[in-house]
């Protein structure tokens, strides 16, 4: 219709570079009113994650839990800000709910956010919980490493710090933790520089969030997240970092470190002896099958540093266990 009205074929229109850059600059920095809407979306996210934790019980199905979460939002005139990710196969990124029946001792990864009623500002939250309410020793050990990575990354956030540096902070914490567990070995800094940690931390730390959960990426992911002076890495894992540019007051970023034991990757890297100086593949075999663990919140960059948006959602291993047991 626009083509007919203007007499210009869609293929003959070129985007205005100046307009695109202006839109990105405007929308990356959130106003107080926008932050209030994202807080409201965070409240809804907290409510549906509470539902997930209560129902993370043996005999429940992935689809059944996701349905309860979506029904809760619908009753409030809201809806998910993206299709709910909920799976006992947390090592499968973006694993959507199936008819799989949960079993005692499974790890259930739940990545779910809500769109604020009326304005559609998004939240994006992930929690990982033990079905039945008790982490095994190995699950708890990996969970503790991911939680420390999450805490260290957020602590590093403040105006002027490139988000790529925040990602590398998270990567180093994961590498140190896995080295202490004997899964990795050698110097952690050298391991991170070589990319050995990406066998386990296979994606970027986070992305901008606002009116959309991956805000403005239709304008070009590199354009939004990189900009002048920053180029995407060609290193496996690190190249999936969506945002690298320096943080500014008013930016809202997801922070979502994770550890994943992906069978296909373990098999391929082990067969090639890839990064064998930094990875003890015999020890990795003892941990195979644990799945994936991710912890995620939405973080506002403030003049003083940072603030996690939305109400607190259980994060420590003890708090998550208690929340699951409350539904038993």
C-alpha positions in Angstrom: 0.0 0.0 0.0 2.8 2.4 0.8 4.6 1.5 -2.4 1.5 2.3 -4.4 0.8 5.5 -2.6 4.3 6.8 -2.9 5.1 5.4 -6.3 8.3 3.9 -4.9 9.1 0.1 -4.9 10.1 -1.2 -1.5 13.4 -2.4 -3.0 14.2 1.1 -4.1 14.1 2.5 -0.6 17.3 2.7 1.4 17.2 3.1 5.2 18.4 6.5 6.6 21.6 5.7 8.5 21.2 8.9 10.5 17.7 8.0 11.5 18.6 4.5 12.5 21.5 5.7 14.7 19.2 8.3 16.3 16.6 5.7 17.1 19.2 3.5 18.7 20.7 6.3 20.8 17.3 7.4 22.0 15.9 3.9 22.9 19.1 2.6 24.6 18.7 5.2 27.3 15.5 4.6 29.3 13.5 7.4 30.9 12.0 7.1 34.4 8.6 6.3 32.9 10.1 3.5 30.8 11.9 2.1 33.8 8.7 2.1 35.8 7.1 0.0 33.0 10.0 -2.4 33.0 9.6 -2.7 36.8 6.0 -3.6 36.3 7.0 -6.3 33.7 9.4 -7.5 36.3 6.6 -8.0 38.9 4.8 -10.2 36.4 7.9 -12.2 35.7 8.4 -12.8 39.4 4.9 -14.1 39.7 5.2 -16.6 36.9 8.6 -17.8 38.2 7.1 -18.4 41.6 4.5 -20.6 39.8 7.3 -22.5 38.0 9.2 -23.1 41.3 6.1 -24.3 43.1 5.2 -26.8 40.3 8.8 -28.1 39.7 7.7 -31.4 41.1 8.0 -35.1 39.9 5.1 -36.0 37.6 4.5 -32.5 36.3 5.0 -31.9 32.6 7.0 -29.0 31.0 3.9 -28.0 29.0 1.7 -28.1 32.0 3.9 -25.7 34.0 4.2 -23.4 31.0 0.4 -23.4 30.6 -0.1 -22.3 34.2 2.4 -19.5 33.7 0.7 -18.2 30.6 -2.7 -18.5 32.2 -1.6 -16.4 35.1 -0.5 -13.6 32.7 -3.6 -13.9 30.6 -5.8 -13.4 33.7 -4.0 -10.1 34.2 -4.4 -8.9 30.6 -0.7 -9.7 29.9 1.3 -12.2 27.9 4.9 -13.5 27.7 7.4 -11.1 26.3 8.8 -14.0 24.2 7.8 -17.7 23.9 8.5 -19.4 27.3 11.7 -21.5 27.5 11.1 -24.3 30.0 13.0 -27.6 29.8 14.7 -30.3 31.7 17.2 -30.2 28.9 18.7 -26.9 29.9 21.8 -27.5 27.8 19.5 -27.0 24.7 19.4 -23.2 24.2 15.8 -22.0 23.7 14.4 -25.3 24.6 10.6 -24.8 24.6 8.2 -26.9 26.6 7.4 -30.4 25.6 5.3 -33.2 27.0 8.3 -34.5 29.0 7.4 -35.6 32.5 9.7 -34.2 35.2 11.6 -36.7 37.4 13.1 -36.2 40.9 16.6 -34.8 40.5 16.1 -33.2 37.1 17.3 -29.6 36.6 14.5 -27.5 35.2 15.6 -24.3 33.3 12.9 -21.7 33.1 13.5 -18.6 31.0 10.4 -16.5 31.0 9.4 -12.8 31.0 6.3 -10.7 30.6 5.2 -7.7 28.6 3.9 -4.9 30.7 0.2 -4.4 30.3 -0.6 -1.6 27.8 2.9 -0.6 26.9 4.6 -3.9 26.2 7.9 -3.1 27.9 9.7 -6.4 28.4 11.2 -8.4 31.2 13.5 -11.4 30.7 14.3 -13.6 33.7 15.9 -17.1 34.0 16.1 -19.4 36.9 17.2 -23.0 37.2 15.7 -25.3 39.8 16.0 -28.9 41.0 12.8 -30.9 40.5 11.6 -32.0 43.9 13.6 -29.3 45.7 17.1 -30.7 46.3 20.2 -30.0 44.2 22.7 -32.9 43.9 26.2 -32.1 45.1 27.4 -31.7 41.5 24.4 -29.6 40.5 24.9 -27.3 43.5 28.6 -27.0 42.7 27.9 -25.8 39.1 25.0 -23.7 40.2 27.3 -21.9 42.7 29.8 -21.1 39.9 27.0 -19.6 37.7 25.6 -17.6 40.6 29.1 -16.1 41.4 29.5 -15.3 37.7 26.2 -13.5 37.7 27.1 -11.5 40.8 30.6 -10.6 39.5 29.2 -9.5 36.2 26.6 -7.2 37.8 29.2 -5.8 40.2 31.3 -4.8 37.2 28.5 -2.8 35.5 28.7 1.0 35.6 28.8 3.9 33.1 31.8 3.8 30.8 32.5 0.1 31.2 32.2 -1.8 27.9 29.7 -4.6 28.2 32.2 -6.8 26.5 34.4 -6.4 29.5 31.5 -7.4 31.7 31.1 -10.5 29.6 34.8 -11.4 30.0 34.4 -10.9 33.8 31.7 -13.5 33.8 33.7 -15.8 31.6 36.7 -15.6 33.9 34.6 -16.4 37.0 33.2 -19.4 35.3 36.6 -20.6 34.3 38.0 -20.1 37.8 35.1 -22.1 39.2 35.4 -24.9 36.8 39.2 -25.0 37.4 38.6 -25.3 41.1 36.2 -28.2 40.4 38.9 -29.9 38.3 36.8 -29.7 35.0 39.2 -27.1 33.6 42.9 -26.7 34.4 45.8 -24.3 33.9 45.9 -20.6 34.1 42.3 -19.2 34.0 43.3 -16.0 32.1 45.1 -18.0 29.5 42.1 -20.4 29.2 39.7 -17.5 28.6 42.0 -15.8 26.1 42.2 -19.1 24.2 38.4 -19.6 24.4 38.5 -22.9 26.2 35.7 -21.8 28.5 33.3 -21.6 25.6 32.8 -25.3 25.7 30.7 -24.6 28.8 29.7 -20.9 28.4 28.5 -21.0 24.8 26.8 -17.7 24.4 27.1 -14.0 25.2 26.3 -12.5 28.6 23.3 -10.5 27.6 21.6 -7.9 25.4 19.7 -4.7 25.5 16.1 -4.9 26.6 13.2 -2.4 26.4 10.2 -2.3 24.1 11.3 -5.7 22.8 13.1 -8.4 24.7 16.1 -8.2 22.2 15.5 -4.5 21.8 16.0 -3.0 18.3 17.8 -5.9 16.8 15.7 -5.6 13.7 17.8 -2.5 13.1 20.9 -4.6 13.0 22.4 -6.5 16.0 25.9 -5.1 15.4 24.6 -1.6 14.9 22.8 -1.7 18.2 25.4 -3.6 20.2 28.8 -2.7 18.8 29.2 0.7 17.2 32.5 2.5 16.5 35.6 0.9 18.0 34.0 -2.5 18.7 34.1 -5.5 16.4 32.5 -8.9 16.9 34.9 -11.7 18.0 35.4 -14.7 15.7 35.9 -16.9 18.8 33.3 -19.6 19.3 30.8 -18.6 22.0 32.2 -15.1 22.3 31.1 -14.2 18.8 27.5 -14.6 20.0 27.8 -11.7 22.4 25.1 -9.3 21.2 26.3 -6.2 22.9 29.8 -4.9 23.5 29.7 -1.1 23.5 30.4 1.0 26.7 27.5 1.2 29.1 25.7 4.5 29.8 23.4 5.6 32.6 19.9 4.5 31.6 20.8 1.4 29.6 19.0 -1.8 30.7 20.8 -5.0 30.0 20.1 -8.7 30.6 22.8 -10.5 32.6 22.6 -14.2 32.0 25.7 -16.3 32.4 25.4 -20.1 32.2 27.2 -23.4 32.2 26.0 -26.1 29.7 27.1 -29.6 29.2 26.3 -30.2 25.6 27.0 -33.8 24.5 27.6 -33.0 20.9 30.1 -30.3 21.7 31.9 -32.4 24.3 32.2 -35.3 21.8 33.5 -33.0 19.0 36.0 -31.1 21.2 37.2 -34.2 23.0 37.8 -36.1 19.7 39.9 -33.2 18.4 41.7 -32.7 21.7 40.6 -29.1 21.5 42.0 -26.9 24.3 43.2 -30.1 26.0 45.8 -28.0 28.0 42.8 -26.3 29.7 40.1 -29.0 29.8 40.3 -32.3 31.6 38.0 -34.4 29.3 38.2 -37.4 31.6 36.7 -35.2 34.4 34.2 -33.7 32.0 32.8 -37.2 31.5 32.0 -37.5 35.2 29.8 -34.4 34.9 28.1 -35.2 31.6 24.4 -35.4 31.7 23.8 -32.6 34.2 22.3 -30.4 31.5 22.4 -26.6 31.7 22.2 -23.9 34.3 21.5 -20.2 33.7 20.6 -17.3 36.0 19.3 -14.1 34.5 17.9 -10.7 35.5 17.4 -7.3 33.9 19.9 -4.7 35.2 19.6 -0.9 34.9 22.9 1.1 34.6 22.7 4.0 37.1 25.0 6.9 37.8 26.3 5.1 40.8 26.6 1.7 39.1 23.6 -0.6 38.6 20.3 -1.8 40.0 18.4 -5.1 39.3 14.9 -4.4 38.1 11.8 -6.1 39.5 11.2 -7.7 42.8 13.7 -10.3 44.1 13.3 -13.8 42.8 15.0 -16.7 44.6 18.6 -17.0 43.4 20.8 -18.7 45.9 20.8 -22.5 45.9 19.2 -22.6 49.3 16.5 -20.1 48.4 15.6 -21.9 45.2 15.4 -25.2 47.0 13.1 -23.7 49.6 10.8 -22.2 46.9 10.5 -25.6 45.1 9.9 -27.5 48.4 7.1 -25.1 49.3 5.1 -26.5 46.4 5.6 -30.1 47.2 
